[in-house]
Amino acid sequence: MTQSPTNCIFCEIVAGSAPSSRVYEDQEILGFLNIKPAHPGECLLIPKHHVDHFTDLDVEIAARIMMVAQRLANRIREVYRPQRVGYVVAGYGVAHAHLIIVPQWHTNDITCQHFAVLNDGEIQFTDAHIPLAPRDELDLVAKKLRIG
C-alpha cells in the first residue's frame, strides 16, 4: 500500500483512525456508508491505496470496484427497493478516488448544475434549455475520443 497524503479522511478510514460503517472490504478495496446520504444505503467504494483521480486507477482495480458496486447495488435494491441505483464518480469532495452508489427515488437524485434552472422562484432540473449538439460536432468529438 502506498503512503497516504496528510489529511485524507478516506486514508484515515482505511487505517482505522477515523470511524466508518463498512459494507465491504478486501485487500485492495473498502466500501462504507456515506455520512451524508441522499437516501439510506448510499455508500462509497474506494481503493485502499491513495489515488487522487478515479481515472488514474489501475484498470484492474477500477473494474473490480465496478464489480463490487454491482453486488452492493443489487443488495441495496433487495433491502430498500429504490426505483433505481446509480453510480457517481465526480472526483470532488475528497481527493481520493471513489465511486458513490446512490439509491434513487427520484429522477433528480443524481443530477448536474447544468440542468438547474430557476423558474418562478423555484429550482427545477431540466435539459429543455440545453440545445442539441449538431451531428457534425458530435462526429468530430467521437473521432477524437474513439478507442479500439
OpenMM code with the backbone's topology and positions (N, CA, C; nanometers):
from openmm import Vec3, app, unit

residues = "MET THR GLN SER PRO THR ASN CYS ILE PHE CYS GLU ILE VAL ALA GLY SER ALA PRO SER SER ARG VAL TYR GLU ASP GLN GLU ILE LEU GLY PHE LEU ASN ILE LYS PRO ALA HIS PRO GLY GLU CYS LEU LEU ILE PRO LYS HIS HIS VAL ASP HIS PHE THR ASP LEU ASP VAL GLU ILE ALA ALA ARG ILE MET MET VAL ALA GLN ARG LEU ALA ASN ARG ILE ARG GLU VAL TYR ARG PRO GLN ARG VAL GLY TYR VAL VAL ALA GLY TYR GLY VAL ALA HIS ALA HIS LEU ILE ILE VAL PRO GLN TRP HIS THR ASN ASP ILE THR CYS GLN HIS PHE ALA VAL LEU ASN ASP GLY GLU ILE GLN PHE THR ASP ALA HIS ILE PRO LEU ALA PRO ARG ASP GLU LEU ASP LEU VAL ALA LYS LYS LEU ARG ILE GLY".split()
positions = [
    Vec3(0.0851, -0.1174, 0.0000),
    Vec3(0.0000, 0.0000, 0.0000),
    Vec3(0.0896, 0.1236, 0.0000),
    Vec3(0.0571, 0.2215, -0.0872),
    Vec3(0.1360, 0.3436, -0.0926),
    Vec3(0.1050, 0.4311, 0.0275),
    Vec3(0.1981, 0.5189, 0.0578),
    Vec3(0.1779, 0.6068, 0.1727),
    Vec3(0.0674, 0.7078, 0.1420),
    Vec3(-0.0176, 0.7338, 0.2388),
    Vec3(-0.1289, 0.8249, 0.2175),
    Vec3(-0.0858, 0.9688, 0.2438),
    Vec3(-0.1481, 1.0625, 0.1729),
    Vec3(-0.1171, 1.2028, 0.1969),
    Vec3(-0.1753, 1.2484, 0.3301),
    Vec3(-0.1282, 1.3592, 0.3787),
    Vec3(-0.1813, 1.4130, 0.5045),
    Vec3(-0.3241, 1.4610, 0.4835),
    Vec3(-0.4039, 1.4464, 0.5847),
    Vec3(-0.5415, 1.4984, 0.5859),
    Vec3(-0.6358, 1.4349, 0.4849),
    Vec3(-0.6143, 1.3121, 0.4447),
    Vec3(-0.7107, 1.2441, 0.3583),
    Vec3(-0.7995, 1.1596, 0.4488),
    Vec3(-0.9246, 1.1992, 0.4618),
    Vec3(-1.0166, 1.1288, 0.5502),
    Vec3(-1.0360, 0.9836, 0.5064),
    Vec3(-1.0331, 0.9579, 0.3762),
    Vec3(-1.0508, 0.8198, 0.3304),
    Vec3(-0.9309, 0.7339, 0.3690),
    Vec3(-0.8104, 0.7905, 0.3630),
    Vec3(-0.6919, 0.7159, 0.4073),
    Vec3(-0.6997, 0.6896, 0.5575),
    Vec3(-0.7542, 0.7847, 0.6321),
    Vec3(-0.7722, 0.7648, 0.7763),
    Vec3(-0.8741, 0.6543, 0.8024),
    Vec3(-0.9791, 0.6478, 0.7213),
    Vec3(-1.0789, 0.5409, 0.7349),
    Vec3(-1.0148, 0.4064, 0.7055),
    Vec3(-0.9347, 0.3991, 0.5985),
    Vec3(-0.8648, 0.2746, 0.5648),
    Vec3(-0.7756, 0.2311, 0.6808),
    Vec3(-0.7042, 0.3274, 0.7402),
    Vec3(-0.6117, 0.2971, 0.8502),
    Vec3(-0.6841, 0.2637, 0.9806),
    Vec3(-0.8131, 0.2922, 0.9877),
    Vec3(-0.8882, 0.2657, 1.1093),
    Vec3(-0.8801, 0.3782, 1.2109),
    Vec3(-0.8205, 0.4908, 1.1737),
    Vec3(-0.8097, 0.6031, 1.2675),
    Vec3(-0.9273, 0.6998, 1.2569),
    Vec3(-1.0168, 0.6770, 1.1623),
    Vec3(-1.1421, 0.7526, 1.1517),
    Vec3(-1.2547, 0.6494, 1.1420),
    Vec3(-1.3699, 0.6808, 1.1999),
    Vec3(-1.4789, 0.5820, 1.2004),
    Vec3(-1.5436, 0.5656, 1.0626),
    Vec3(-1.5981, 0.4479, 1.0406),
    Vec3(-1.6764, 0.4213, 0.9194),
    Vec3(-1.7692, 0.3045, 0.9471),
    Vec3(-1.8768, 0.3004, 0.8712),
    Vec3(-1.9693, 0.1878, 0.8763),
    Vec3(-1.9458, 0.1077, 0.7493),
    Vec3(-1.8656, 0.0039, 0.7626),
    Vec3(-1.8162, -0.0712, 0.6473),
    Vec3(-1.9203, -0.1679, 0.5927),
    Vec3(-1.9268, -0.1731, 0.4597),
    Vec3(-2.0180, -0.2662, 0.3923),
    Vec3(-1.9428, -0.3671, 0.3065),
    Vec3(-1.8142, -0.3411, 0.2835),
    Vec3(-1.7318, -0.4334, 0.2034),
    Vec3(-1.5851, -0.4061, 0.2318),
    Vec3(-1.5058, -0.5133, 0.2293),
    Vec3(-1.3621, -0.4952, 0.2420),
    Vec3(-1.2896, -0.6170, 0.1887),
    Vec3(-1.1846, -0.5907, 0.1096),
    Vec3(-1.0911, -0.6944, 0.0705),
    Vec3(-0.9511, -0.6337, 0.0781),
    Vec3(-0.8527, -0.6970, 0.0197),
    Vec3(-0.7145, -0.6496, 0.0303),
    Vec3(-0.6936, -0.5118, -0.0320),
    Vec3(-0.7710, -0.4781, -0.1365),
    Vec3(-0.7464, -0.3552, -0.2124),
    Vec3(-0.8601, -0.2545, -0.2121),
    Vec3(-0.9798, -0.2967, -0.1716),
    Vec3(-1.0990, -0.2121, -0.1832),
    Vec3(-1.1711, -0.2047, -0.0497),
    Vec3(-1.2247, -0.0871, -0.0197),
    Vec3(-1.3049, -0.0683, 0.1004),
    Vec3(-1.4361, -0.0014, 0.0619),
    Vec3(-1.5452, -0.0500, 0.1174),
    Vec3(-1.6768, 0.0088, 0.0967),
    Vec3(-1.7362, 0.0485, 0.2297),
    Vec3(-1.7941, 0.1691, 0.2348),
    Vec3(-1.8535, 0.2171, 0.3596),
    Vec3(-1.9682, 0.3120, 0.3277),
    Vec3(-2.0557, 0.3309, 0.4286),
    Vec3(-2.1719, 0.4173, 0.4099),
    Vec3(-2.1313, 0.5637, 0.4081),
    Vec3(-2.2010, 0.6409, 0.3250),
    Vec3(-2.1809, 0.7854, 0.3182),
    Vec3(-2.2366, 0.8475, 0.4463),
    Vec3(-2.1615, 0.9412, 0.5074),
    Vec3(-2.2103, 1.0041, 0.6310),
    Vec3(-2.3148, 1.1118, 0.6033),
    Vec3(-2.3302, 1.1517, 0.4766),
    Vec3(-2.4349, 1.2465, 0.4380),
    Vec3(-2.5117, 1.1882, 0.3187),
    Vec3(-2.5842, 1.0801, 0.3412),
    Vec3(-2.6516, 1.0144, 0.2285),
    Vec3(-2.7741, 1.0904, 0.1807),
    Vec3(-2.7974, 1.0858, 0.0505),
    Vec3(-2.9229, 1.1369, -0.0049),
    Vec3(-3.0370, 1.0464, 0.0405),
    Vec3(-3.0096, 0.9173, 0.0470),
    Vec3(-3.1064, 0.8168, 0.0924),
    Vec3(-3.0308, 0.7078, 0.1683),
    Vec3(-3.0990, 0.6379, 0.2592),
    Vec3(-3.0327, 0.5284, 0.3312),
    Vec3(-2.9753, 0.4258, 0.2336),
    Vec3(-2.8569, 0.3780, 0.2647),
    Vec3(-2.7906, 0.2786, 0.1815),
    Vec3(-2.6857, 0.3376, 0.0883),
    Vec3(-2.6813, 0.4702, 0.0751),
    Vec3(-2.5802, 0.5308, -0.0119),
    Vec3(-2.4419, 0.4999, 0.0432),
    Vec3(-2.3570, 0.4488, -0.0410),
    Vec3(-2.2240, 0.4106, 0.0059),
    Vec3(-2.1166, 0.4461, -0.0955),
    Vec3(-1.9927, 0.4324, -0.0511),
    Vec3(-1.8771, 0.4636, -0.1332),
    Vec3(-1.7860, 0.3427, -0.1406),
    Vec3(-1.7233, 0.3254, -0.2538),
    Vec3(-1.6189, 0.2256, -0.2717),
    Vec3(-1.4915, 0.2991, -0.3071),
    Vec3(-1.3821, 0.2651, -0.2372),
    Vec3(-1.2549, 0.3323, -0.2606),
    Vec3(-1.1429, 0.2295, -0.2723),
    Vec3(-1.0355, 0.2647, -0.3439),
    Vec3(-0.9166, 0.1808, -0.3352),
    Vec3(-0.8510, 0.2079, -0.2004),
    Vec3(-0.7915, 0.1078, -0.1416),
    Vec3(-0.7260, 0.1296, -0.0122),
    Vec3(-0.5998, 0.2142, -0.0263),
    Vec3(-0.5321, 0.2051, -0.1394),
    Vec3(-0.4161, 0.2914, -0.1602),
    Vec3(-0.4645, 0.4252, -0.2150),
    Vec3(-0.3966, 0.5315, -0.1797),
    Vec3(-0.4400, 0.6657, -0.2195),
    Vec3(-0.4116, 0.6922, -0.3669),
    Vec3(-0.5168, 0.7227, -0.4394),
    Vec3(-0.5100, 0.7687, -0.5778),
    Vec3(-0.6083, 0.8844, -0.5849),
    Vec3(-0.5649, 0.9980, -0.6356),
    Vec3(-0.6484, 1.1175, -0.6368),
    Vec3(-0.7675, 1.1037, -0.7318),
    Vec3(-0.7432, 1.0716, -0.8561),
    Vec3(-0.8488, 1.0667, -0.9579),
    Vec3(-0.8876, 0.9229, -0.9903),
    Vec3(-1.0152, 0.8981, -1.0036),
    Vec3(-1.0637, 0.7645, -1.0371),
    Vec3(-1.0025, 0.7165, -1.1682),
    Vec3(-0.9871, 0.8080, -1.2638),
    Vec3(-0.9321, 0.7697, -1.3937),
    Vec3(-0.7838, 0.7358, -1.3876),
    Vec3(-0.7171, 0.7642, -1.2753),
    Vec3(-0.5771, 0.7260, -1.2586),
    Vec3(-0.5627, 0.5870, -1.1964),
    Vec3(-0.6738, 0.5256, -1.1596),
    Vec3(-0.6680, 0.3912, -1.1019),
    Vec3(-0.6191, 0.2911, -1.2057),
    Vec3(-0.5518, 0.1899, -1.1590),
    Vec3(-0.5178, 0.0768, -1.2429),
    Vec3(-0.6490, 0.0200, -1.2980),
    Vec3(-0.6488, -0.0159, -1.4245),
    Vec3(-0.7711, -0.0639, -1.4904),
    Vec3(-0.8317, -0.1829, -1.4162),
    Vec3(-0.7480, -0.2716, -1.3649),
    Vec3(-0.7998, -0.3892, -1.2944),
    Vec3(-0.8702, -0.3512, -1.1650),
    Vec3(-0.8159, -0.2541, -1.0912),
    Vec3(-0.8804, -0.2096, -0.9664),
    Vec3(-1.0117, -0.1389, -0.9984),
    Vec3(-1.0108, -0.0531, -1.1002),
    Vec3(-1.1339, 0.0165, -1.1398),
    Vec3(-1.2421, -0.0849, -1.1775),
    Vec3(-1.2044, -0.1872, -1.2516),
    Vec3(-1.3007, -0.2904, -1.2918),
    Vec3(-1.3524, -0.3668, -1.1702),
    Vec3(-1.2630, -0.3980, -1.0768),
    Vec3(-1.3053, -0.4691, -0.9554),
    Vec3(-1.3995, -0.3831, -0.8721),
    Vec3(-1.3711, -0.2515, -0.8645),
    Vec3(-1.4611, -0.1611, -0.7916),
    Vec3(-1.6001, -0.1657, -0.8550),
    Vec3(-1.6072, -0.1658, -0.9867),
    Vec3(-1.7377, -0.1723, -1.0535),
    Vec3(-1.8074, -0.3060, -1.0285),
    Vec3(-1.7316, -0.4143, -1.0225),
    Vec3(-1.7921, -0.5451, -0.9947),
    Vec3(-1.8485, -0.5492, -0.8524),
    Vec3(-1.7757, -0.4936, -0.7572),
    Vec3(-1.8258, -0.4873, -0.6198),
    Vec3(-1.9471, -0.3948, -0.6147),
    Vec3(-1.9426, -0.2852, -0.6897),
    Vec3(-2.0555, -0.1909, -0.6937),
    Vec3(-2.1828, -0.2610, -0.7407),
    Vec3(-2.1706, -0.3479, -0.8394),
    Vec3(-2.2878, -0.4219, -0.8881),
    Vec3(-2.3478, -0.5064, -0.7757),
    Vec3(-2.2612, -0.5729, -0.7000),
    Vec3(-2.3101, -0.6553, -0.5893),
    Vec3(-2.3786, -0.5689, -0.4838),
    Vec3(-2.3164, -0.4553, -0.4491),
    Vec3(-2.3768, -0.3670, -0.3485),
    Vec3(-2.5065, -0.3051, -0.3995),
    Vec3(-2.5082, -0.2655, -0.5257),
    Vec3(-2.6304, -0.2074, -0.5829),
    Vec3(-2.7451, -0.3076, -0.5774),
    Vec3(-2.7168, -0.4333, -0.6082),
    Vec3(-2.8211, -0.5355, -0.6008),
    Vec3(-2.8676, -0.5578, -0.4575),
    Vec3(-2.7755, -0.5491, -0.3633),
    Vec3(-2.8132, -0.5628, -0.2217),
    Vec3(-2.8999, -0.4438, -0.1793),
    Vec3(-2.8639, -0.3241, -0.2222),
    Vec3(-2.9439, -0.2042, -0.1921),
    Vec3(-3.0846, -0.2212, -0.2495),
    Vec3(-3.0940, -0.2751, -0.3702),
    Vec3(-3.2250, -0.2978, -0.4321),
    Vec3(-3.3077, -0.3973, -0.3509),
    Vec3(-3.2435, -0.5035, -0.2999),
    Vec3(-3.3136, -0.6026, -0.2183),
    Vec3(-3.3648, -0.5417, -0.0885),
    Vec3(-3.2798, -0.4636, -0.0220),
    Vec3(-3.3114, -0.4126, 0.1116),
    Vec3(-3.4053, -0.2922, 0.1063),
    Vec3(-3.3775, -0.1944, 0.0188),
    Vec3(-3.4524, -0.0686, 0.0205),
    Vec3(-3.5542, -0.0531, -0.0916),
    Vec3(-3.5432, -0.1337, -0.1957),
    Vec3(-3.6368, -0.1289, -0.3080),
    Vec3(-3.6493, 0.0103, -0.3729),
    Vec3(-3.5364, 0.0788, -0.4013),
    Vec3(-3.5456, 0.2077, -0.4701),
    Vec3(-3.5871, 0.1868, -0.6152),
    Vec3(-3.6271, 0.2965, -0.6812),
    Vec3(-3.6639, 0.2877, -0.8224),
    Vec3(-3.5431, 0.2511, -0.9079),
    Vec3(-3.4297, 0.3061, -0.8739),
    Vec3(-3.3046, 0.2833, -0.9452),
    Vec3(-3.1888, 0.2895, -0.8457),
    Vec3(-3.0730, 0.2420, -0.8871),
    Vec3(-2.9491, 0.2634, -0.8132),
    Vec3(-2.8496, 0.3165, -0.9150),
    Vec3(-2.7894, 0.4320, -0.8845),
    Vec3(-2.6966, 0.4945, -0.9775),
    Vec3(-2.5562, 0.5004, -0.9208),
    Vec3(-2.4634, 0.5257, -1.0099),
    Vec3(-2.3225, 0.5388, -0.9736),
    Vec3(-2.2748, 0.6793, -1.0079),
    Vec3(-2.1933, 0.7363, -0.9200),
    Vec3(-2.1362, 0.8688, -0.9448),
    Vec3(-1.9859, 0.8627, -0.9194),
    Vec3(-1.9104, 0.9113, -1.0155),
    Vec3(-1.7676, 0.9350, -0.9981),
    Vec3(-1.7484, 1.0814, -1.0327),
    Vec3(-1.7595, 1.1672, -0.9328),
    Vec3(-1.7491, 1.3102, -0.9570),
    Vec3(-1.6065, 1.3608, -0.9371),
    Vec3(-1.5373, 1.3046, -0.8413),
    Vec3(-1.3998, 1.3461, -0.8167),
    Vec3(-1.3846, 1.4659, -0.7259),
    Vec3(-1.4941, 1.5173, -0.6747),
    Vec3(-1.4885, 1.6309, -0.5840),
    Vec3(-1.5238, 1.5846, -0.4438),
    Vec3(-1.5058, 1.6712, -0.3477),
    Vec3(-1.5377, 1.6370, -0.2091),
    Vec3(-1.4160, 1.5880, -0.1352),
    Vec3(-1.3690, 1.4695, -0.1696),
    Vec3(-1.2484, 1.4127, -0.1092),
    Vec3(-1.1546, 1.3752, -0.2233),
    Vec3(-1.0314, 1.4228, -0.2163),
    Vec3(-0.9328, 1.3969, -0.3222),
    Vec3(-0.8727, 1.2575, -0.3063),
    Vec3(-0.9585, 1.1581, -0.3128),
    Vec3(-0.9202, 1.0168, -0.3072),
    Vec3(-1.0236, 0.9477, -0.3962),
    Vec3(-0.9788, 0.8745, -0.4949),
    Vec3(-1.0702, 0.8109, -0.5892),
    Vec3(-1.1839, 0.7398, -0.5162),
    Vec3(-1.3064, 0.7640, -0.5618),
    Vec3(-1.4194, 0.6956, -0.5006),
    Vec3(-1.5385, 0.6878, -0.5962),
    Vec3(-1.6119, 0.5800, -0.5811),
    Vec3(-1.7360, 0.5581, -0.6547),
    Vec3(-1.8485, 0.5658, -0.5527),
    Vec3(-1.9478, 0.6483, -0.5804),
    Vec3(-2.0623, 0.6623, -0.4913),
    Vec3(-2.1780, 0.5805, -0.5499),
    Vec3(-2.2378, 0.4990, -0.4669),
    Vec3(-2.3521, 0.4172, -0.5077),
    Vec3(-2.4752, 0.4799, -0.4442),
    Vec3(-2.5679, 0.5268, -0.5288),
    Vec3(-2.6798, 0.6088, -0.4838),
    Vec3(-2.8141, 0.5405, -0.5077),
    Vec3(-2.8873, 0.5048, -0.4007),
    Vec3(-3.0257, 0.4604, -0.4196),
    Vec3(-3.1065, 0.5799, -0.4706),
    Vec3(-3.1816, 0.5597, -0.5772),
    Vec3(-3.2556, 0.6697, -0.6381),
    Vec3(-3.4058, 0.6493, -0.6240),
    Vec3(-3.4697, 0.7507, -0.5674),
    Vec3(-3.6143, 0.7511, -0.5523),
    Vec3(-3.6788, 0.8551, -0.6421),
    Vec3(-3.5963, 0.9331, -0.7090),
    Vec3(-3.6468, 1.0400, -0.7947),
    Vec3(-3.5475, 1.0624, -0.9075),
    Vec3(-3.5965, 1.1060, -1.0198),
    Vec3(-3.5106, 1.1309, -1.1353),
    Vec3(-3.4000, 1.2323, -1.1057),
    Vec3(-3.4195, 1.3196, -1.0066),
    Vec3(-3.3192, 1.4211, -0.9744),
    Vec3(-3.2272, 1.3824, -0.8589),
    Vec3(-3.2291, 1.2580, -0.8161),
    Vec3(-3.1392, 1.2171, -0.7084),
    Vec3(-2.9927, 1.2243, -0.7512),
    Vec3(-2.9663, 1.2095, -0.8793),
    Vec3(-2.8332, 1.2342, -0.9352),
    Vec3(-2.8537, 1.3334, -1.0481),
    Vec3(-2.7925, 1.4483, -1.0345),
    Vec3(-2.8101, 1.5490, -1.1385),
    Vec3(-2.6847, 1.6328, -1.1522),
    Vec3(-2.6942, 1.7405, -1.2258),
    Vec3(-2.5798, 1.8238, -1.2606),
    Vec3(-2.6235, 1.9701, -1.2578),
    Vec3(-2.5343, 2.0586, -1.2193),
    Vec3(-2.5693, 2.2006, -1.2124),
    Vec3(-2.6181, 2.2555, -1.3465),
    Vec3(-2.5771, 2.1951, -1.4564),
    Vec3(-2.6190, 2.2429, -1.5884),
    Vec3(-2.7681, 2.2244, -1.6119),
    Vec3(-2.8307, 2.1372, -1.5355),
    Vec3(-2.9730, 2.1125, -1.5510),
    Vec3(-3.0587, 2.1972, -1.4572),
    Vec3(-2.9953, 2.2690, -1.3636),
    Vec3(-3.0694, 2.3500, -1.2664),
    Vec3(-3.1078, 2.4843, -1.3280),
    Vec3(-3.2360, 2.5162, -1.3216),
    Vec3(-3.2861, 2.6454, -1.3686),
    Vec3(-3.3823, 2.7019, -1.2642),
    Vec3(-3.3872, 2.8325, -1.2572),
    Vec3(-3.4800, 2.8992, -1.1672),
    Vec3(-3.6050, 2.9339, -1.2460),
    Vec3(-3.7202, 2.8819, -1.2022),
    Vec3(-3.8460, 2.9037, -1.2718),
    Vec3(-3.9499, 2.9493, -1.1703),
    Vec3(-3.9924, 3.0747, -1.1793),
    Vec3(-4.0885, 3.1331, -1.0849),
    Vec3(-4.0433, 3.1158, -0.9402),
    Vec3(-3.9129, 3.1393, -0.9158),
    Vec3(-3.8587, 3.1316, -0.7814),
    Vec3(-3.8332, 2.9913, -0.7306),
    Vec3(-3.8531, 2.8915, -0.8140),
    Vec3(-3.8335, 2.7525, -0.7745),
    Vec3(-3.7229, 2.6898, -0.8599),
    Vec3(-3.6314, 2.6195, -0.7948),
    Vec3(-3.5267, 2.5499, -0.8691),
    Vec3(-3.5869, 2.4248, -0.9301),
    Vec3(-3.5684, 2.4103, -1.0598),
    Vec3(-3.6144, 2.2917, -1.1305),
    Vec3(-3.4972, 2.2337, -1.2078),
    Vec3(-3.5027, 2.1058, -1.2336),
    Vec3(-3.3983, 2.0390, -1.3100),
    Vec3(-3.4570, 1.9921, -1.4424),
    Vec3(-3.3958, 2.0371, -1.5495),
    Vec3(-3.4450, 2.0038, -1.6824),
    Vec3(-3.3312, 2.0167, -1.7829),
    Vec3(-3.3463, 1.9526, -1.8951),
    Vec3(-3.2495, 1.9713, -2.0026),
    Vec3(-3.3104, 2.0497, -2.1176),
    Vec3(-3.4292, 2.1064, -2.0961),
    Vec3(-3.5007, 2.1775, -2.2018),
    Vec3(-3.4217, 2.2972, -2.2560),
    Vec3(-3.3405, 2.3602, -2.1721),
    Vec3(-3.2650, 2.4786, -2.2148),
    Vec3(-3.1308, 2.4446, -2.2798),
    Vec3(-3.0948, 2.3189, -2.2809),
    Vec3(-2.9679, 2.2771, -2.3388),
    Vec3(-2.9931, 2.2344, -2.4835),
    Vec3(-2.9294, 2.3040, -2.5786),
    Vec3(-2.9562, 2.2716, -2.7196),
    Vec3(-2.8940, 2.1376, -2.7597),
    Vec3(-2.9542, 2.0758, -2.8596),
    Vec3(-2.8975, 1.9540, -2.9161),
    Vec3(-2.7671, 1.9905, -2.9859),
    Vec3(-2.6671, 1.9093, -2.9695),
    Vec3(-2.5397, 1.9331, -3.0380),
    Vec3(-2.5546, 1.8951, -3.1851),
    Vec3(-2.4984, 1.9759, -3.2730),
    Vec3(-2.5042, 1.9412, -3.4158),
    Vec3(-2.4307, 1.8104, -3.4434),
    Vec3(-2.4865, 1.7287, -3.5321),
    Vec3(-2.4294, 1.5975, -3.5616),
    Vec3(-2.2838, 1.6071, -3.6048),
    Vec3(-2.2468, 1.7086, -3.6865),
    Vec3(-2.1078, 1.7186, -3.7326),
    Vec3(-2.0125, 1.7431, -3.6155),
    Vec3(-2.0560, 1.8189, -3.5138),
    Vec3(-1.9732, 1.8392, -3.3939),
    Vec3(-1.9620, 1.7099, -3.3138),
    Vec3(-2.0728, 1.6384, -3.3010),
    Vec3(-2.0705, 1.5106, -3.2306),
    Vec3(-1.9776, 1.4117, -3.3008),
    Vec3(-1.9851, 1.4066, -3.4342),
    Vec3(-1.8988, 1.3165, -3.5094),
    Vec3(-1.7519, 1.3517, -3.4924),
    Vec3(-1.7196, 1.4816, -3.4865),
    Vec3(-1.5815, 1.5250, -3.4663),
    Vec3(-1.5307, 1.4841, -3.3286),
    Vec3(-1.6132, 1.5044, -3.2263),
    Vec3(-1.5753, 1.4652, -3.0911),
    Vec3(-1.5589, 1.3123, -3.0850),
    Vec3(-1.6517, 1.2396, -3.1453),
    Vec3(-1.6425, 1.0937, -3.1459),
    Vec3(-1.5133, 1.0470, -3.2111),
    Vec3(-1.4731, 1.1136, -3.3185),
    Vec3(-1.3488, 1.0775, -3.3881),
    Vec3(-1.2289, 1.0991, -3.2971),
    Vec3(-1.2300, 1.2076, -3.2174),
    Vec3(-1.1209, 1.2379, -3.1266),
    Vec3(-1.1140, 1.1383, -3.0109),
    Vec3(-1.2289, 1.0874, -2.9677),
    Vec3(-1.2353, 1.0018, -2.8492),
    Vec3(-1.2368, 0.8534, -2.8789),
    Vec3(-1.2571, 0.8160, -3.0036),
    Vec3(-1.2738, 0.6741, -3.0396),
    Vec3(-1.1571, 0.5896, -2.9899),
    Vec3(-1.1888, 0.4771, -2.9312),
    Vec3(-1.0868, 0.3831, -2.8849),
    Vec3(-1.1122, 0.2484, -2.9500),
    Vec3(-1.0078, 0.1653, -2.9516),
    Vec3(-1.0144, 0.0272, -3.0020),
    Vec3(-1.1060, 0.0105, -3.1125),
] * unit.nanometer
topology = app.Topology()
chain = topology.addChain("A")
for resn in residues:
    res = topology.addResidue(resn, chain)
    for name in ("N", "CA", "C"):
        topology.addAtom(name, app.Element.getBySymbol(name[0]), res)
